[in-house]
Amino acid sequence: MSPMPPGSPVMVVTGSSRGIGRGMAEHFANAEYIVEGCSRGESTLTDVPNYHHSTVDVSDESQVRDWARAVKRRQGRVDVAICNVGLVKLGTVTGMTTLESFRSFVDAILTSTFLVCREFSKVMALQRYGRIINISSIMTELHAPGTPAYSSAKSGVVELTKVLARELINTGVTCNVVSPSLVLTESSEAFGEEWKKNMLAMQTLQRPIEIAELCNIVRFFASPESGCVSGQVVHTCLVT
């Protein structure tokens, strides 16, 4: 297997205009990674070294394909891909969840992750090196009422990652999952204090976790020395 070449590693981050994605993009750009971020809107990261933003709808197949090709042309390679996608709206119990709402969660979370993983795994497999890190959610383990669409889509991300890990392990590409508990972002704040209180009550560590704590887990998975770790899921604040 070819080791990662010297120089600054290239990382792609989806959903980098806000929330977890923005925090990770800023963290790693300031840690001497070259970061290629994307979101549906314009960048909110200004004056950040080594950061390049693209406007991409990651649920659109042609846009994701074009973005992956553009990043490859611009940077020459992709070493790390962080798939951080979500849908910012409250769910409902299964009996009240419309098919349209269910499909919107699946498209925004699972379909988007599939497309990003598919396109960037091709780049990584050809260069014989890569680290794919998908962001799921602790909700896949808590089975909270009112989350049939969200939890199903995020569970799909976990299974997709494990299948991809098996498919790519002999190419030097690893695929792992970070499954965070509550992180304070613009989205979580918009749901209100009562929602936040209920979320924390379901966790073993009853405080929000920081972006820096998540980045520490990502850094482990992204390391060149972690080539023997693939198909794994790390939950925060969960005791089984």
Secondary structure, 3 states (H helix, E strand, C coil): CCCCCCCCCEEEEECCCCHHHHHHHHHHHCCCCEEEEEECCCCCCCCCCCEEEEECCCCCHHHHHHHHHHHHHHHCCCCEEEECCCCCCCCCCHHHCCHHHHHHHHHHHHHHHHHHHHHHHHHHHHHCCEEEEEECCCHHHHCCCCCHHHHHHHHHHHHHHHHHHHHHHHHCEEEEEEECCCECCHHHHHCCHHHHHHHHHCCCCCCCECHHHHHHHHHHHHCHHHCCCCCCEEECCCCC
